[in-house]
Amino acid sequence: MKTMGCIRMRGLAGCLLVFLAAFALVSCGDDNPASPDPTPMDEKGEVSFEISTEGGTGSGTGTSPIEVAQGDTLGMTISQKSKYTDSEGTVFECEPKASICLFAELDTVFADKLEQLTAIQEKAEVQTSQEGQSPVTNRTLQKFQIGSQSVQFDLSYETYTYATADGNVEMPYAMPHEAVFGNAGASDEGERTRTVIRSISVKPLPKTRASVSDTTWYEVNAVFNLDVECMNTREASKQNLTFSVTYRGAVTTEIELSDPVKELSHTIQATGGTASTSSPFVANPCEVMSLLFKQNSEYTDAYGNLLSCEPEARISLSAETDTLYVQAKEDLEEVPASQNFVFNPSGENPLLYSATQRFELGTQHLQLEMSYEIYTATDVENNEIEMPYLKQNATIPSAATVSELSTATGEMADTTFYEVRVPIKLETVYVGTADENVQTTEIVASYIGAIVTWKEEPELVKVEYRTGYVWEEAHDNLPLLYYAKVYRDRYYSNGEVFTDEFIDNGHPADVIASTSTMLSSSQQNYPLEGIAVYENNGLTDSIVYKAGEVFENDSIRIVHCSATISGHPKDSKTKQFEGDRNNPIGEWDSYLVSKLYDSSLNIGSDIPSQNSYPTSARETGWYFQNVTYGRYLYIYLPNDIRAIFISDLNVNQYDQYLVIDGKRIEFTQYYPECEHKFSTEDIPDGMKFIHECIVKFMGRNFYSSNVMEVTQR
């Protein structure tokens, strides 16, 4: 097996060929003595290396370690080519070597107890030595003790020094660092997980599992990793290698294998509301109260191997109306009616179950959102294990409690305000553990109730409608959202004015900046890299694409990418146009239902208003439509109809309206203001194309940009 590694400074491979032709090459042998204390010079050096492996299989990644079978010895040779160019332009070369030798001292380990096969001595025994001059051979011997087994790493590397115009210089080289237990903790894609990564494990060999046995045989597997680092180069670089050593273990005493054990514990974290650390948790008026059930889930098999993960369960509780006007106090004290709820699954490992339950108390609506995660793990025998988890089992609402807050006295009417608290008992249960651990947590929705007592029966003489909005910043797994609002002001003959507030569900405002290339016909949020080959007048040509930096937050997204072509980019043509408007603004009947209200909230349509509003026969409630459409920029190949880049910029936008009192309250005054810009800049061997989009929407500014550099090779 051979693994190639190459560290080149600033990509100057082509320039190095010129230097090699222009200056004499001097090999780094012993002909030029160096001082015992050479100076590392990492600004002018480079090193490439090739790893040859004997006695092992695997690629050396975290998911495919280099495996050393029982009784085998792994030998790895790291052959290198090292170059250094001094200030006078003289090029020095040498070929230092490094090696890695790995083996287990014993083919079979005998133990009295199963635990002795996995007993790890925390620190390895390390011995270091040096010998020779130019090259200097540096050697490190590591011994890892696992019970009575000794796993040994024999590491060595050479360093050359040379007398140059810059003084005595230590040449670039590749150095294997000391090994450590375990792998690097990441998959091939680099994504870390919440599942425990084992550094040593045991599993029974076939036909040996029993409750009592004179001798039980096991396969013992130990995992190590180390870094091979390129030294004295312009840019530091490391390559991680993971190793897996396997040998046999035998437990020669009587063994009682216990049943697998599943254990679960959790803590509760509260945000919003009272942020109490214990039940009851109260959602205050105008707030959303959220609880996170953070869990530690463990599975221990009969051989003591441990798997663990951290599933999460969440709930959030909110009241739709901050202040509820009723006729009598008794209307505030009822038991809320609850709807049935069903958990729906989504995703994979973890599998996420989520549900929404609504409670109604008169015209007040409470909303409870719930979710929980389930993880699956694989044990040493490749059995799939469903890890323990916490789930919401049931909800039990109770009668609201009412306590008087204050009374506002008016000339024609008095208004008494009450604090209304609706308690809901949430039952949770452990799934997969021996003890279900059923627990009850009390959550409380709190809002204001108001009763108006008229001294004389007033007459509703006028009604006015006002629109507004509020932004909710991104948090947890939720994006940036805005909530549209309508305020209905009711004017009475006695001078009293009452305001009703209607709030739509939240809608996201996502910044869009994507590109498509000849590598993929679909728009990509993150640029692709690769080579696109195409036919040009009967000849084969290609475009080399590279991804650049992406800067993004809730309101800004800037994407950099580049392409190298055979023609000159100044001959490229561009074209801008708008995409199709699949959901035009103003086609009111095609808008989708967002949320509906009880028709009892309506007042007579004959009540005069200062402004006129269009009528609507749709049900009372909110309606919305996604009105986003793309703005595109095409950058074509010189003298061709094929595009190098297609840039798409926008902000994910919605329009909505409220139907109340038979009227349609629109939000036309908030329609987004969009400004698109396109500019070019000259760069060495090419052009920079800058496509920008500036959007003002609901009092907030958004910016997106695609910066595309096209150069000639």
C-alpha positions as CSV (number, residue, x, y, z in Angstrom):
1,M,0.0,0.0,0.0
2,K,1.4,3.5,-0.9
3,T,0.1,6.8,0.4
4,M,1.3,10.0,-1.3
5,G,1.8,13.2,0.6
6,C,3.1,16.5,-0.9
7,I,3.5,19.9,0.7
8,R,4.3,22.7,-1.8
9,M,4.7,26.3,-0.9
10,R,2.1,28.6,-2.4
11,G,1.6,26.3,-5.3
12,L,4.9,27.2,-7.0
13,A,5.4,23.8,-8.7
14,G,5.8,25.4,-12.1
15,C,8.2,28.0,-10.8
16,L,10.4,25.4,-9.2
17,L,11.0,23.8,-12.6
18,V,12.4,27.1,-13.8
19,F,14.7,27.3,-10.8
20,L,15.8,23.8,-11.4
21,A,16.8,24.6,-15.0
22,A,18.5,27.9,-14.0
23,F,20.7,26.8,-11.0
24,A,22.9,23.9,-10.2
25,L,21.6,21.1,-8.0
26,V,23.6,20.2,-4.9
27,S,22.8,17.0,-3.0
28,C,22.6,17.1,0.7
29,G,25.2,14.5,1.6
30,D,28.2,14.8,3.9
31,D,30.4,16.7,1.4
32,N,29.5,20.0,3.0
33,P,29.9,19.8,6.7
34,A,27.3,21.6,8.8
35,S,27.4,23.0,12.3
36,P,25.8,21.0,15.1
37,D,23.1,23.7,15.5
38,P,21.6,24.3,12.1
39,T,19.0,26.9,11.6
40,P,15.6,25.7,10.4
41,M,14.6,27.7,7.3
42,D,10.9,27.1,6.5
43,E,10.5,30.0,4.0
44,K,12.4,28.4,1.0
45,G,11.9,24.7,1.5
46,E,9.5,21.9,0.4
47,V,9.2,18.3,1.0
48,S,7.1,15.5,-0.7
49,F,6.8,12.0,0.7
50,E,5.5,8.5,-0.2
51,I,4.5,6.0,2.4
52,S,5.1,2.3,1.7
53,T,3.4,-0.3,4.0
54,E,4.2,-3.9,4.6
55,G,2.3,-6.2,7.0
56,G,-1.0,-4.2,7.3
57,T,-4.2,-3.3,5.5
58,G,-6.4,-0.2,5.5
59,S,-6.0,3.4,4.4
60,G,-5.1,4.9,7.8
61,T,-8.2,7.0,8.2
62,G,-10.5,7.0,11.3
63,T,-13.0,4.8,9.6
64,S,-10.4,2.6,7.8
65,P,-7.4,2.2,10.1
66,I,-4.2,0.3,9.1
67,E,-4.9,-3.1,10.6
68,V,-2.1,-5.3,12.1
69,A,-3.3,-8.9,12.4
70,Q,-2.4,-11.3,15.2
71,G,1.3,-12.2,15.1
72,D,2.1,-9.7,12.4
73,T,4.6,-6.7,12.4
74,L,3.7,-3.5,10.5
75,G,6.6,-1.8,8.7
76,M,6.1,1.6,7.1
77,T,8.8,3.5,5.2
78,I,8.4,7.2,4.5
79,S,10.5,8.0,1.4
80,Q,11.0,11.7,1.0
81,K,12.4,14.2,-1.5
82,S,13.5,17.4,0.2
83,K,14.6,20.7,-1.5
84,Y,15.9,24.0,-0.3
85,T,16.7,27.1,-2.4
86,D,19.1,29.6,-0.7
87,S,19.3,33.4,-1.2
88,E,21.8,32.9,-4.1
89,G,19.4,30.6,-6.0
90,T,21.3,27.4,-5.3
91,V,19.1,24.4,-5.0
92,F,19.9,21.7,-2.4
93,E,18.4,18.3,-2.5
94,C,18.4,15.2,-0.2
95,E,16.3,12.2,0.4
96,P,15.7,11.7,4.2
97,K,13.9,8.6,5.4
98,A,11.5,7.9,8.2
99,S,10.0,4.7,9.4
100,I,7.2,3.4,11.6
101,C,7.3,-0.2,13.0
102,L,4.3,-1.5,15.0
103,F,3.8,-4.9,16.7
104,A,2.3,-6.6,19.7
105,E,4.8,-8.4,21.9
106,L,2.5,-11.3,22.7
107,D,0.3,-13.2,20.2
108,T,-2.0,-14.3,23.1
109,V,-2.6,-12.7,26.4
110,F,-3.9,-14.8,29.4
111,A,-5.9,-13.1,32.2
112,D,-7.8,-14.0,35.3
113,K,-10.5,-11.5,34.7
114,L,-12.1,-10.0,31.6
115,E,-11.3,-6.5,32.8
116,Q,-7.6,-7.2,32.6
117,L,-7.8,-7.5,28.8
118,T,-8.8,-3.8,28.6
119,A,-6.8,-2.3,31.5
120,I,-4.8,0.6,29.9
121,Q,-1.7,2.1,31.5
122,E,-2.3,5.8,31.2
123,K,1.2,6.8,30.0
124,A,3.3,5.0,27.5
125,E,7.0,4.2,28.2
126,V,9.0,6.4,25.9
127,Q,12.7,6.1,25.0
128,T,14.5,8.5,22.6
129,S,17.9,8.5,21.0
130,Q,20.0,10.2,18.3
131,E,23.0,9.0,16.3
132,G,25.1,10.1,13.3
133,Q,25.6,13.4,11.6
134,S,23.9,14.6,8.5
135,P,21.9,12.6,8.5
136,V,21.1,12.5,12.2
137,T,18.9,9.5,12.9
138,N,16.3,10.3,15.6
139,R,14.6,7.3,17.2
140,T,11.6,7.0,19.5
141,L,10.5,3.7,21.1
142,Q,7.1,3.7,22.7
143,K,5.6,0.9,24.8
144,F,1.9,0.9,25.5
145,Q,0.9,-1.5,28.3
146,I,-2.6,-3.1,28.0
147,G,-2.9,-5.6,30.9
148,S,0.1,-7.9,30.4
149,Q,0.3,-7.0,26.7
150,S,2.9,-4.6,25.4
151,V,2.2,-2.8,22.0
152,Q,5.3,-1.1,20.7
153,F,5.9,1.7,18.2
154,D,9.4,2.1,16.9
155,L,9.6,5.5,15.2
156,S,12.6,7.0,13.4
157,Y,13.3,9.9,11.0
158,E,16.4,11.5,9.5
159,T,17.4,15.1,9.4
160,Y,20.1,16.6,7.0
161,T,21.9,19.9,7.4
162,Y,23.8,21.8,4.7
163,A,26.0,24.8,4.6
164,T,24.3,27.4,2.3
165,A,24.6,31.1,1.5
166,D,22.0,31.5,4.3
167,G,24.2,29.7,6.9
168,N,23.9,26.1,8.1
169,V,20.3,25.0,7.2
170,E,18.3,22.1,8.4
171,M,16.6,20.6,5.4
172,P,12.8,20.0,5.3
173,Y,11.7,16.5,6.4
174,A,8.7,14.4,7.4
175,M,8.5,13.5,11.1
176,P,6.2,10.9,12.7
177,H,5.0,12.2,16.1
178,E,4.4,9.9,19.1
179,A,1.4,7.7,18.9
180,V,-1.6,8.1,21.3
181,F,-4.5,5.8,22.2
182,G,-7.7,6.0,20.1
183,N,-8.4,7.5,16.7
184,A,-8.6,11.1,15.7
185,G,-12.3,11.2,16.6
186,A,-13.7,12.1,13.1
187,S,-15.0,10.2,10.1
188,D,-13.6,10.5,6.6
189,E,-15.8,13.5,6.1
190,G,-14.5,15.1,9.2
191,E,-17.8,15.3,11.1
192,R,-17.6,14.6,14.8
193,T,-20.4,12.6,16.4
194,R,-21.9,12.4,19.9
195,T,-21.3,8.6,20.0
196,V,-18.3,7.5,22.1
197,I,-15.2,6.4,20.1
198,R,-13.6,3.4,21.7
199,S,-9.8,3.1,21.8
200,I,-9.8,-0.6,22.9
201,S,-12.5,-3.2,22.7
202,V,-13.0,-6.9,23.1
203,K,-15.4,-9.3,21.5
204,P,-15.8,-13.1,22.0
205,L,-14.6,-15.4,19.3
206,P,-17.1,-17.8,17.8
207,K,-18.7,-20.4,20.1
208,T,-17.0,-19.2,23.2
209,R,-19.8,-17.1,24.9
210,A,-21.1,-18.9,27.9
211,S,-22.0,-18.2,31.5
212,V,-19.3,-20.5,32.9
213,S,-16.1,-21.6,31.0
214,D,-12.6,-22.9,31.9
215,T,-11.1,-20.8,29.1
216,T,-12.9,-18.2,27.1
217,W,-11.2,-16.7,24.0
218,Y,-11.5,-13.1,22.9
219,E,-10.4,-11.0,20.1
220,V,-8.8,-7.8,21.6
221,N,-8.5,-4.7,19.4
222,A,-6.5,-1.6,20.3
223,V,-6.6,1.6,18.2
224,F,-3.8,4.2,18.1
225,N,-3.1,7.3,15.9
226,L,-0.2,9.5,15.2
227,D,0.6,12.5,13.0
228,V,3.2,12.7,10.2
229,E,4.2,16.4,10.1
230,C,6.2,18.2,7.4
231,M,8.9,20.3,9.1
232,N,10.8,23.4,7.9
233,T,8.3,24.1,5.2
234,R,6.6,27.4,4.5
235,E,3.2,26.1,5.6
236,A,2.8,23.5,8.3
237,S,0.9,20.4,7.3
238,K,0.0,17.1,9.0
239,Q,-1.3,13.8,7.9
240,N,-3.0,11.7,10.5
241,L,-2.6,7.9,10.5
242,T,-4.8,5.5,12.5
243,F,-3.6,2.0,13.4
244,S,-5.5,-1.1,14.7
245,V,-3.7,-3.9,16.5
246,T,-5.5,-7.2,17.0
247,Y,-4.4,-10.1,19.2
248,R,-6.0,-12.9,21.2
249,G,-7.0,-12.8,24.9
250,A,-7.9,-15.7,27.0
251,V,-9.7,-15.6,30.4
252,T,-9.0,-18.8,32.2
253,T,-11.2,-18.3,35.3
254,E,-14.9,-18.7,35.7
255,I,-16.8,-15.9,34.1
256,E,-20.3,-14.9,34.9
257,L,-21.6,-12.7,32.0
258,S,-24.1,-10.2,33.1
259,D,-27.0,-9.1,31.0
260,P,-26.5,-5.9,28.9
261,V,-27.4,-2.8,30.8
262,K,-29.1,0.3,29.4
263,E,-28.9,3.5,31.6
264,L,-30.3,7.0,31.1
265,S,-30.1,10.2,33.0
266,H,-31.2,13.8,32.1
267,T,-31.1,17.4,33.1
268,I,-33.6,20.2,32.2
269,Q,-32.5,23.5,30.7
270,A,-35.1,26.3,30.5
271,T,-35.1,29.3,28.3
272,G,-37.7,32.1,28.2
273,G,-40.4,32.4,30.8
274,T,-39.3,32.3,34.4
275,A,-36.2,30.3,33.4
276,S,-36.7,28.3,36.6
277,T,-34.5,25.3,37.3
278,S,-37.3,23.2,38.6
279,S,-41.1,22.6,38.0
280,P,-43.3,24.5,37.6
281,F,-41.9,26.3,34.5
282,V,-44.0,29.4,33.6
283,A,-44.4,30.9,30.1
284,N,-45.0,34.6,30.8
285,P,-47.2,36.9,28.6
286,C,-45.5,37.7,25.2
287,E,-42.9,35.0,25.7
288,V,-42.2,31.5,24.5
289,M,-41.0,29.1,27.2
290,S,-38.7,26.3,26.1
291,L,-37.4,23.2,27.9
292,L,-34.4,21.1,26.8
293,F,-34.2,17.6,28.2
294,K,-30.5,16.9,27.8
295,Q,-29.8,13.2,28.2
296,N,-26.8,10.9,28.8
297,S,-27.7,7.5,27.3
298,E,-25.4,4.5,27.8
299,Y,-25.4,0.8,26.8
300,T,-22.9,-1.6,28.4
301,D,-22.8,-5.1,26.9
302,A,-22.0,-8.4,28.6
303,Y,-18.3,-7.9,28.0
304,G,-18.1,-4.4,29.6
305,N,-17.9,-2.5,26.3
306,L,-19.6,0.9,26.6
307,L,-21.6,2.9,24.0
308,S,-23.0,6.3,24.8
309,C,-24.8,9.2,23.1
310,E,-26.6,12.4,24.0
311,P,-30.2,12.4,22.7
312,E,-32.3,15.5,23.2
313,A,-36.0,16.1,23.9
314,R,-37.6,19.6,23.6
315,I,-40.9,21.3,24.4
316,S,-42.0,24.9,23.9
317,L,-45.2,26.5,25.2
318,S,-46.8,29.8,24.2
319,A,-50.1,31.7,24.3
320,E,-51.5,33.1,21.1
321,T,-53.1,36.2,22.8
322,D,-51.3,38.3,25.4
323,T,-54.5,40.0,26.7
324,L,-57.9,38.2,26.5
325,Y,-61.1,40.2,27.0
326,V,-64.1,38.2,28.3
327,Q,-67.6,39.0,29.7
328,A,-67.2,37.3,33.1
329,K,-64.5,36.0,35.4
330,E,-65.9,32.4,35.0
331,D,-64.9,32.5,31.3
332,L,-61.2,32.6,32.4
333,E,-61.4,29.7,34.9
334,E,-62.4,26.8,32.7
335,V,-60.4,23.7,31.9
336,P,-58.9,24.1,28.4
337,A,-60.0,21.7,25.7
338,S,-57.1,19.8,24.2
339,Q,-56.5,18.2,20.8
340,N,-55.0,14.8,20.2
341,F,-51.4,14.8,18.9
342,V,-49.4,12.4,16.9
343,F,-45.6,12.2,16.7
344,N,-44.2,12.2,13.2
345,P,-40.7,10.9,12.4
346,S,-37.9,12.5,10.3
347,G,-34.2,12.2,9.8
348,E,-31.8,9.3,10.4
349,N,-29.7,8.6,13.5
350,P,-30.9,10.4,15.3
351,L,-34.5,9.7,14.3
352,L,-36.4,12.9,15.3
353,Y,-40.1,12.6,16.4
354,S,-42.1,15.8,16.7
355,A,-45.7,16.8,17.4
356,T,-47.8,19.9,18.1
357,Q,-50.7,20.0,20.5
358,R,-53.2,22.9,20.8
359,F,-55.3,23.8,23.8
360,E,-58.4,26.1,23.6
361,L,-59.8,28.2,26.5
362,G,-62.5,30.3,25.1
363,T,-60.9,32.4,22.4
364,Q,-57.4,31.8,23.8
365,H,-55.2,29.2,22.1
366,L,-52.2,27.6,23.7
367,Q,-49.6,25.8,21.6
368,L,-47.3,23.1,22.9
369,E,-44.5,21.8,20.6
370,M,-42.7,18.6,21.5
371,S,-39.9,16.5,20.1
372,Y,-37.5,13.7,21.1
373,E,-34.5,11.9,19.5
374,I,-33.7,8.2,19.1
375,Y,-30.1,7.0,18.4
376,T,-29.0,3.6,17.1
377,A,-25.5,2.3,17.8
378,T,-23.6,-0.9,16.7
379,D,-22.0,-3.1,19.2
380,V,-18.8,-5.2,18.8
381,E,-20.8,-8.1,17.4
382,N,-22.3,-5.7,14.7
383,N,-25.8,-5.8,16.4
384,E,-27.9,-2.7,16.0
385,I,-28.7,-1.4,19.5
386,E,-31.5,1.2,20.1
387,M,-30.1,3.5,22.7
388,P,-32.3,4.5,25.7
389,Y,-34.1,7.8,25.4
390,L,-36.7,10.1,27.0
391,K,-40.0,10.8,25.3
392,Q,-43.1,12.8,26.1
393,N,-45.9,10.4,27.0
394,A,-49.0,12.5,27.9
395,T,-50.2,15.9,28.7
396,I,-53.0,16.7,31.3
397,P,-54.3,20.3,31.4
398,S,-56.0,21.6,34.6
399,A,-58.4,24.4,35.3
400,A,-57.0,27.9,35.0
401,T,-56.3,29.9,38.2
402,V,-57.2,33.6,38.2
403,S,-55.8,36.3,40.4
404,E,-56.7,40.0,40.3
405,L,-53.9,42.4,39.3
406,S,-55.5,45.9,39.1
407,T,-58.5,47.9,38.0
408,A,-58.5,50.8,35.7
409,T,-61.4,53.2,36.4
410,G,-62.9,55.1,33.5
411,E,-65.7,57.6,33.1
412,M,-67.9,55.2,31.3
413,A,-66.4,51.8,32.2
414,D,-64.1,50.1,34.6
415,T,-61.6,47.4,33.4
416,T,-60.3,44.7,35.8
417,F,-57.1,42.9,34.9
418,Y,-56.3,39.3,36.0
419,E,-53.4,37.1,35.8
420,V,-54.5,33.8,34.2
421,R,-52.3,30.7,34.8
422,V,-53.1,27.5,32.9
423,P,-51.2,24.5,34.4
424,I,-50.4,21.6,32.1
425,K,-48.8,18.4,33.5
426,L,-46.3,16.8,31.1
427,E,-45.6,13.2,31.6
428,T,-42.2,11.9,30.4
429,V,-40.9,8.3,30.4
430,Y,-37.6,6.5,29.9
431,V,-37.7,4.1,27.0
432,G,-35.3,1.1,26.9
433,T,-34.2,1.1,30.5
434,A,-35.1,-1.4,33.2
435,D,-36.9,1.4,35.1
436,E,-39.3,3.5,33.1
437,N,-38.8,6.4,35.5
438,V,-42.1,8.1,34.7
439,Q,-41.9,11.7,35.8
440,T,-44.4,14.6,35.7
441,T,-43.2,18.1,35.0
442,E,-45.6,21.0,35.4
443,I,-45.6,23.8,32.8
444,V,-47.8,26.9,33.0
445,A,-49.0,29.3,30.4
446,S,-49.6,32.8,31.8
447,Y,-51.4,35.6,30.2
448,I,-53.7,38.6,31.1
449,G,-57.4,38.4,31.3
450,A,-59.6,41.6,31.2
451,I,-63.2,42.2,32.1
452,V,-64.8,45.5,31.1
453,T,-67.7,46.7,33.3
454,W,-69.7,49.4,31.6
455,K,-71.4,52.1,33.6
456,E,-73.5,52.8,30.6
457,E,-73.7,50.5,27.6
458,P,-71.4,52.1,25.0
459,E,-71.7,52.0,21.3
460,L,-69.0,50.9,19.0
461,V,-68.6,53.9,16.7
462,K,-65.4,53.3,14.7
463,V,-62.8,50.6,14.0
464,E,-59.3,51.1,12.6
465,Y,-56.6,48.7,11.5
466,R,-52.9,49.1,11.9
467,T,-50.1,46.7,10.6
468,G,-46.7,46.0,12.0
469,Y,-44.1,43.3,12.5
470,V,-41.5,41.9,14.9
471,W,-38.3,40.0,14.2
472,E,-37.1,36.9,16.1
473,E,-33.4,36.3,15.9
474,A,-32.2,32.8,15.0
475,H,-31.8,30.5,18.0
476,D,-31.4,26.7,18.6
477,N,-32.3,25.1,15.3
478,L,-34.7,27.9,14.2
479,P,-33.7,30.5,11.4
480,L,-34.3,34.2,11.5
481,L,-38.1,34.7,11.5
482,Y,-40.5,37.7,11.2
483,Y,-44.0,37.8,12.6
484,A,-46.6,40.0,10.9
485,K,-49.1,41.8,13.1
486,V,-52.4,43.6,12.8
487,Y,-53.8,45.8,15.5
488,R,-57.5,46.4,15.6
489,D,-58.5,49.6,17.5
490,R,-62.1,49.7,18.6
491,Y,-63.5,53.1,19.4
492,Y,-66.6,53.4,21.7
493,S,-69.1,56.2,22.2
494,N,-67.8,56.8,25.8
495,G,-64.3,57.5,24.6
496,E,-62.8,54.2,25.5
497,V,-60.5,52.6,22.9
498,F,-59.6,48.8,23.0
499,T,-56.9,47.3,20.9
500,D,-56.9,43.6,19.6
501,E,-53.7,42.1,18.4
502,F,-53.5,39.4,15.7
503,I,-50.1,37.8,15.1
504,D,-49.3,35.5,12.1
505,N,-47.0,32.5,12.3
506,G,-43.4,33.2,11.8
507,H,-41.9,33.2,8.3
508,P,-38.1,32.9,7.5
509,A,-36.1,35.4,5.6
510,D,-33.1,33.4,4.2
511,V,-30.3,35.1,2.2
512,I,-29.8,33.3,-1.1
513,A,-26.4,33.3,-2.9
514,S,-25.8,30.3,-5.1
515,T,-24.1,29.3,-8.3
516,S,-24.3,26.6,-10.9
517,T,-21.4,25.5,-13.2
518,M,-20.6,23.0,-15.8
519,L,-19.9,20.6,-13.0
520,S,-23.6,20.6,-12.0
521,S,-26.7,22.0,-13.7
522,S,-28.4,22.7,-10.3
523,Q,-27.8,25.7,-8.1
524,Q,-25.2,25.0,-5.3
525,N,-25.2,26.9,-2.0
526,Y,-21.5,26.1,-1.7
527,P,-19.3,26.1,-4.8
528,L,-18.1,22.8,-6.3
529,E,-14.5,22.0,-7.1
530,G,-13.3,19.9,-10.0
531,I,-12.6,19.8,-13.8
532,A,-15.4,20.1,-16.4
533,V,-14.5,18.6,-19.8
534,Y,-16.4,19.7,-22.9
535,E,-16.1,19.7,-26.7
536,N,-15.2,22.9,-28.5
537,N,-15.1,22.9,-32.3
538,G,-14.2,19.2,-32.3
539,L,-11.5,19.7,-29.8
540,T,-11.6,18.7,-26.1
541,D,-11.3,21.6,-23.6
542,S,-11.8,21.9,-19.9
543,I,-12.6,24.4,-17.0
544,V,-11.0,24.0,-13.6
545,Y,-13.3,25.1,-10.8
546,K,-12.1,26.0,-7.3
547,A,-14.2,27.0,-4.2
548,G,-13.3,30.0,-2.2
549,E,-14.3,31.6,1.1
550,V,-18.0,31.7,2.1
551,F,-19.0,34.4,4.7
552,E,-22.5,34.2,6.0
553,N,-24.8,35.1,8.9
554,D,-28.6,35.7,9.2
555,S,-28.5,38.8,7.0
556,I,-25.3,38.5,4.9
557,R,-24.0,35.9,2.5
558,I,-20.9,36.3,0.3
559,V,-19.6,33.5,-1.8
560,H,-16.2,33.4,-3.5
561,C,-15.3,31.0,-6.3
562,S,-13.0,30.8,-9.3
563,A,-12.6,29.1,-12.7
564,T,-9.6,28.7,-15.1
565,I,-10.3,28.6,-18.8
566,S,-8.3,28.3,-22.0
567,G,-9.6,31.6,-23.6
568,H,-9.3,35.1,-22.2
569,P,-12.1,36.1,-19.8
570,K,-12.3,39.6,-21.3
571,D,-13.9,38.0,-24.4
572,S,-16.7,36.5,-22.1
573,K,-20.2,37.9,-22.5
574,T,-22.7,38.3,-19.6
575,K,-26.4,38.4,-19.4
576,Q,-28.8,39.4,-16.5
577,F,-32.5,38.5,-16.1
578,E,-35.2,37.7,-13.6
579,G,-36.5,34.3,-13.0
580,D,-40.2,33.2,-13.3
581,R,-42.6,34.5,-10.8
582,N,-44.4,31.3,-9.9
583,N,-46.4,32.9,-7.0
584,P,-47.1,36.5,-8.0
585,I,-48.0,39.0,-5.3
586,G,-51.7,39.9,-5.2
587,E,-53.3,36.7,-6.4
588,W,-55.1,36.6,-3.1
589,D,-57.2,33.4,-3.5
590,S,-54.0,31.4,-4.2
591,Y,-52.4,32.3,-0.9
592,L,-52.2,29.4,1.6
593,V,-53.7,29.2,5.1
594,S,-51.3,30.1,7.8
595,K,-53.6,30.1,10.9
596,L,-57.4,30.5,11.4
597,Y,-59.4,32.2,14.1
598,D,-62.9,31.6,15.5
599,S,-65.5,33.7,13.6
600,S,-66.8,35.1,16.9
601,L,-63.8,37.5,16.8
602,N,-65.4,39.4,13.9
603,I,-67.3,42.6,14.4
604,G,-69.9,44.0,12.1
605,S,-68.7,45.1,8.7
606,D,-71.0,48.2,8.8
607,I,-68.8,49.9,11.5
608,P,-67.1,52.8,9.8
609,S,-63.3,53.1,9.3
610,Q,-61.2,56.0,8.2
611,N,-59.6,53.9,5.5
612,S,-61.3,51.5,3.1
613,Y,-60.3,47.9,2.8
614,P,-61.1,45.3,0.2
615,T,-63.6,42.6,1.3
616,S,-62.9,38.9,1.5
617,A,-65.2,35.9,1.8
618,R,-62.3,33.6,3.1
619,E,-62.3,32.3,6.6
620,T,-61.1,34.6,9.4
621,G,-57.4,34.2,9.8
622,W,-53.9,34.6,8.2
623,Y,-52.9,33.6,4.7
624,F,-49.4,33.6,3.1
625,Q,-47.5,33.1,-0.1
626,N,-43.8,32.6,-0.9
627,V,-43.0,35.3,-3.5
628,T,-39.3,34.7,-3.9
629,Y,-38.0,34.7,-7.5
630,G,-34.4,34.6,-8.7
631,R,-32.2,37.2,-10.2
632,Y,-29.6,35.6,-12.5
633,L,-26.3,36.5,-14.0
634,Y,-24.8,34.4,-16.8
635,I,-21.1,34.5,-17.5
636,Y,-20.4,32.8,-20.9
637,L,-17.3,31.1,-22.3
638,P,-15.6,33.3,-24.9
639,N,-17.4,32.9,-28.3
640,D,-19.6,30.2,-26.8
641,I,-23.2,29.8,-25.6
642,R,-22.2,27.7,-22.5
643,A,-22.0,29.4,-19.2
644,I,-18.9,29.3,-16.9
645,F,-21.1,30.5,-14.0
646,I,-24.8,31.1,-13.4
647,S,-25.2,33.3,-10.3
648,D,-28.5,33.5,-8.4
649,L,-29.1,36.1,-5.7
650,N,-32.1,36.9,-3.6
651,V,-33.7,36.8,-0.1
652,N,-36.4,34.2,0.7
653,Q,-39.5,36.5,1.0
654,Y,-43.1,36.0,1.9
655,D,-46.3,38.1,1.6
656,Q,-49.3,37.7,3.9
657,Y,-52.7,39.2,4.7
658,L,-55.3,38.9,7.5
659,V,-59.0,38.4,6.9
660,I,-60.9,39.9,9.8
661,D,-64.4,41.5,10.0
662,G,-64.9,40.4,6.4
663,K,-62.0,42.7,5.3
664,R,-58.6,41.9,3.8
665,I,-55.8,43.7,5.7
666,E,-52.8,43.7,3.3
667,F,-49.1,44.3,3.8
668,T,-48.3,46.0,0.5
669,Q,-46.4,48.8,2.2
670,Y,-43.8,46.3,3.3
671,Y,-43.0,44.8,-0.1
672,P,-39.2,44.3,-0.4
673,E,-37.0,46.9,-2.1
674,C,-34.4,45.1,-4.2
675,E,-31.3,46.6,-5.8
676,H,-29.1,44.4,-8.0
677,K,-25.6,45.4,-9.0
678,F,-23.1,43.9,-11.4
679,S,-19.5,45.0,-11.9
680,T,-16.2,43.7,-13.2
681,E,-12.5,44.2,-12.1
682,D,-9.3,43.4,-13.9
683,I,-7.1,40.9,-12.2
684,P,-3.9,39.2,-13.3
685,D,-4.6,36.9,-16.3
686,G,-8.4,37.5,-16.0
687,M,-11.5,39.2,-14.7
688,K,-13.4,39.4,-11.5
689,F,-17.2,39.3,-11.9
690,I,-19.1,40.7,-8.9
691,H,-22.9,40.1,-8.6
692,E,-24.6,41.9,-5.7
693,C,-28.2,42.0,-4.2
694,I,-29.3,44.5,-1.6
695,V,-32.8,44.0,-0.1
696,K,-34.7,46.2,2.4
697,F,-37.5,44.2,3.9
698,M,-39.6,44.7,7.0
699,G,-37.2,47.4,8.3
700,R,-34.1,45.1,7.9
701,N,-31.2,45.1,5.4
702,F,-30.0,42.0,3.6
703,Y,-27.0,41.6,1.4
704,S,-25.9,38.8,-0.8
705,S,-23.0,38.5,-3.3
706,N,-21.3,36.0,-5.6
707,V,-17.7,37.0,-6.4
708,M,-16.5,34.9,-9.4
709,E,-12.9,35.1,-10.6
710,V,-12.2,33.8,-14.2
711,T,-8.5,33.5,-15.3
712,Q,-6.7,32.2,-18.4
713,R,-4.4,29.3,-17.9
